Amino acid sequence: MIFENLADFLWMEGLGAFVLGAYFVTFVVLGINLLFPMIREKRLRFELRNENNELRSDARFEE
């Protein structure tokens, strides 16, 4: 299937909205699946760092 111009590509014989919508949803879901674990890891590292710092500061007073 060869398209003569951009409008023909976007129209895709009446199915363009469905096809491009499916691609959009797919890329959004893939992006979320990539970003959420990175955000979660960053938050977990931050929490662990804070807990570690609190434990160190508490240990100073026990001596």
N, CA and C atoms as a LAMMPS dump frame, in Angstrom:
ITEM: TIMESTEP
0
ITEM: NUMBER OF ATOMS
189
ITEM: BOX BOUNDS ff ff ff
-5.0000000000000000e+02 5.0000000000000000e+02
-5.0000000000000000e+02 5.0000000000000000e+02
-5.0000000000000000e+02 5.0000000000000000e+02
ITEM: ATOMS id mol type element x y z
1 1 1 N 0.85 -1.167 0
2 1 2 C 0 0 0
3 1 3 C 0.9 1.235 0
4 2 1 N 0.796 2.028 -1.033
5 2 2 C 1.593 3.243 -1.174
6 2 3 C 0.657 4.446 -1.088
7 3 1 N 1.045 5.403 -0.279
8 3 2 C 0.231 6.604 -0.093
9 3 3 C 0.829 7.727 -0.919
10 4 1 N -0.05 8.481 -1.57
11 4 2 C 0.407 9.57 -2.43
12 4 3 C 0.766 10.825 -1.632
13 5 1 N 0.113 11.015 -0.492
14 5 2 C 0.411 12.185 0.336
15 5 3 C 0.093 11.878 1.794
16 6 1 N 0.36 12.822 2.648
17 6 2 C 0.172 12.624 4.08
18 6 3 C -1.3 12.436 4.442
19 7 1 N -2.174 13.142 3.77
20 7 2 C -3.601 13.015 4.054
21 7 3 C -4.087 11.597 3.763
22 8 1 N -3.619 10.993 2.678
23 8 2 C -3.991 9.609 2.374
24 8 3 C -3.458 8.653 3.446
25 9 1 N -2.262 8.916 3.917
26 9 2 C -1.693 8.082 4.966
27 9 3 C -2.52 8.176 6.247
28 10 1 N -2.896 9.393 6.642
29 10 2 C -3.674 9.574 7.859
30 10 3 C -5.095 9.032 7.715
31 11 1 N -5.64 9.068 6.517
32 11 2 C -7.003 8.591 6.309
33 11 3 C -7.046 7.062 6.239
34 12 1 N -6.111 6.431 5.558
35 12 2 C -5.993 4.967 5.423
36 12 3 C -7.33 4.316 5.083
37 13 1 N -7.975 4.845 4.072
38 13 2 C -9.26 4.326 3.589
39 13 3 C -10.307 4.251 4.697
40 14 1 N -10.309 5.239 5.579
41 14 2 C -11.302 5.321 6.637
42 14 3 C -10.891 4.67 7.941
43 15 1 N -9.78 3.986 7.977
44 15 2 C -9.345 3.287 9.182
45 15 3 C -8.205 3.98 9.902
46 16 1 N -7.778 5.124 9.426
47 16 2 C -6.63 5.816 9.983
48 16 3 C -6.773 6.156 11.45
49 17 1 N -7.954 6.599 11.859
50 17 2 C -8.153 6.973 13.263
51 17 3 C -7.969 5.764 14.168
52 18 1 N -8.462 4.607 13.753
53 18 2 C -8.338 3.404 14.575
54 18 3 C -6.891 2.914 14.63
55 19 1 N -6.234 2.906 13.48
56 19 2 C -4.854 2.417 13.412
57 19 3 C -3.927 3.343 14.191
58 20 1 N -4.015 4.628 13.939
59 20 2 C -3.142 5.572 14.632
60 20 3 C -3.482 5.648 16.12
61 21 1 N -4.755 5.505 16.454
62 21 2 C -5.151 5.464 17.86
63 21 3 C -4.568 4.256 18.574
64 22 1 N -4.562 3.113 17.898
65 22 2 C -3.988 1.904 18.488
66 22 3 C -2.484 2.069 18.695
67 23 1 N -1.809 2.675 17.717
68 23 2 C -0.379 2.931 17.88
69 23 3 C -0.13 3.886 19.054
70 24 1 N -0.937 4.915 19.161
71 24 2 C -0.781 5.89 20.249
72 24 3 C -0.951 5.217 21.606
73 25 1 N -2.007 4.431 21.764
74 25 2 C -2.253 3.735 23.026
75 25 3 C -1.107 2.786 23.341
76 26 1 N -0.624 2.075 22.328
77 26 2 C 0.481 1.138 22.524
78 26 3 C 1.727 1.855 23.02
79 27 1 N 2.074 2.963 22.385
80 27 2 C 3.274 3.694 22.795
81 27 3 C 3.121 4.322 24.176
82 28 1 N 1.932 4.755 24.523
83 28 2 C 1.704 5.301 25.862
84 28 3 C 1.889 4.214 26.908
85 29 1 N 1.321 3.036 26.668
86 29 2 C 1.45 1.932 27.621
87 29 3 C 2.912 1.504 27.738
88 30 1 N 3.619 1.415 26.626
89 30 2 C 5.037 1.055 26.673
90 30 3 C 5.842 2.102 27.442
91 31 1 N 5.533 3.362 27.235
92 31 2 C 6.221 4.425 27.958
93 31 3 C 5.972 4.342 29.455
94 32 1 N 4.732 4.07 29.834
95 32 2 C 4.405 3.922 31.252
96 32 3 C 5.157 2.736 31.837
97 33 1 N 5.196 1.631 31.092
98 33 2 C 5.902 0.444 31.573
99 33 3 C 7.396 0.687 31.716
100 34 1 N 7.942 1.627 30.995
101 34 2 C 9.358 1.963 31.14
102 34 3 C 9.595 2.955 32.273
103 35 1 N 8.71 3.926 32.423
104 35 2 C 8.927 4.997 33.392
105 35 3 C 8.61 4.602 34.83
106 36 1 N 7.521 3.885 35.055
107 36 2 C 7.115 3.579 36.425
108 36 3 C 8.162 2.8 37.204
109 37 1 N 8.784 1.77 36.648
110 37 2 C 9.835 1.096 37.428
111 37 3 C 11.017 2.003 37.755
112 38 1 N 11.38 2.892 36.846
113 38 2 C 12.484 3.816 37.126
114 38 3 C 12.116 4.783 38.242
115 39 1 N 10.889 5.29 38.22
116 39 2 C 10.424 6.199 39.27
117 39 3 C 10.361 5.471 40.607
118 40 1 N 9.852 4.231 40.581
119 40 2 C 9.756 3.454 41.813
120 40 3 C 11.143 3.17 42.394
121 41 1 N 12.097 2.819 41.541
122 41 2 C 13.45 2.544 42.004
123 41 3 C 14.07 3.795 42.623
124 42 1 N 13.864 4.933 41.987
125 42 2 C 14.412 6.184 42.507
126 42 3 C 13.82 6.509 43.879
127 43 1 N 12.516 6.32 44.029
128 43 2 C 11.855 6.579 45.303
129 43 3 C 12.354 5.605 46.375
130 44 1 N 12.524 4.331 46.012
131 44 2 C 13.009 3.341 46.967
132 44 3 C 14.43 3.66 47.424
133 45 1 N 15.298 4.054 46.482
134 45 2 C 16.663 4.428 46.848
135 45 3 C 16.666 5.634 47.789
136 46 1 N 15.801 6.593 47.515
137 46 2 C 15.704 7.781 48.373
138 46 3 C 15.265 7.386 49.791
139 47 1 N 14.245 6.525 49.884
140 47 2 C 13.762 6.096 51.191
141 47 3 C 14.833 5.312 51.945
142 48 1 N 15.534 4.422 51.263
143 48 2 C 16.594 3.651 51.917
144 48 3 C 17.729 4.548 52.388
145 49 1 N 18.069 5.539 51.58
146 49 2 C 19.13 6.48 51.972
147 49 3 C 18.711 7.25 53.223
148 50 1 N 17.467 7.683 53.277
149 50 2 C 16.986 8.417 54.452
150 50 3 C 16.968 7.536 55.694
151 51 1 N 16.519 6.288 55.552
152 51 2 C 16.508 5.374 56.691
153 51 3 C 17.921 5.107 57.184
154 52 1 N 18.854 4.945 56.255
155 52 2 C 20.24 4.7 56.619
156 52 3 C 20.818 5.901 57.366
157 53 1 N 20.514 7.096 56.906
158 53 2 C 20.997 8.304 57.58
159 53 3 C 20.395 8.437 58.971
160 54 1 N 19.119 8.073 59.126
161 54 2 C 18.482 8.134 60.445
162 54 3 C 19.122 7.137 61.395
163 55 1 N 19.438 5.948 60.906
164 55 2 C 20.083 4.95 61.761
165 55 3 C 21.464 5.409 62.197
166 56 1 N 22.189 6.033 61.299
167 56 2 C 23.52 6.543 61.651
168 56 3 C 23.418 7.638 62.699
169 57 1 N 22.468 8.533 62.537
170 57 2 C 22.346 9.639 63.495
171 57 3 C 21.884 9.124 64.851
172 58 1 N 21.039 8.087 64.894
173 58 2 C 20.608 7.502 66.165
174 58 3 C 21.767 6.789 66.856
175 59 1 N 22.637 6.175 66.11
176 59 2 C 23.765 5.435 66.685
177 59 3 C 24.751 6.389 67.351
178 60 1 N 24.862 7.602 66.887
179 60 2 C 25.783 8.573 67.483
180 60 3 C 25.408 8.91 68.921
181 61 1 N 24.093 8.962 69.17
182 61 2 C 23.644 9.346 70.491
183 61 3 C 23.742 8.197 71.491
184 62 1 N 23.822 6.988 71.017
185 62 2 C 23.894 5.842 71.925
186 62 3 C 25.291 5.695 72.52
187 63 1 N 26.291 6.23 71.903
188 63 2 C 27.676 6.046 72.376
189 63 3 C 27.966 6.782 73.61
